[in-house]
Amino acid sequence: MMRVARRLWKALALLACVICPWLAYLGVSGGAAGQAGPVLIAAYGLVHAAVYCFLLWLFARTISRGREPLITRIARRVHGALAPEIEVYTRRVTQAWCFFFLAQLVVSVTLFAFAPIDAWTLFVGALNLPLLALMFAGEYLIRVTRFPNHPRVSIAGALRAFAQDASVSTGAKARQG
């Protein structure tokens, strides 16, 4: 069953990679001069929503009872054994990221449904990355203030641990399936 679900996700991702540029092309060619067509806007919105839905799913599935939160798992891969207060903190950070992803989705859908399209475009196109950077910076400031003596790792080191975790998780699932 897991193998079928994995194949379905891969097929949907591939389909999105093919269809979204095509929809964007149709939107640009069909739109008024200087304005994005409704199809382009819809394609951009779908990609934005799909990314945040995936990230919410990726993080949220690890915070249920009996599971190790994603950020705890990555911290353990980087630092080895973790102190109990670090484990609690990393669980809460995983939950905070879930809230952030959910808030992004709710604000995006609300703006899309009830605000002028320019407001939604500003949020999705211009404010998305600064808000993401602000979340990273805020978490970092809280962490260094709360745990000043905890060893630090570079962003590259954290990304390597994340990639390593993903490959180990994928390999373990392949052996189970």
Salt bridges, closest charged atoms under 4 A:
GLU68 OE2 - ARG76 NE 2.63
GLU87 OE2 - ARG76 NH2 3.42
GLU139 OE1 - ARG143 NH2 2.81
ASP165 OD1 - ARG73 NE 2.87
ASP165 OD1 - ARG77 NH2 3.69
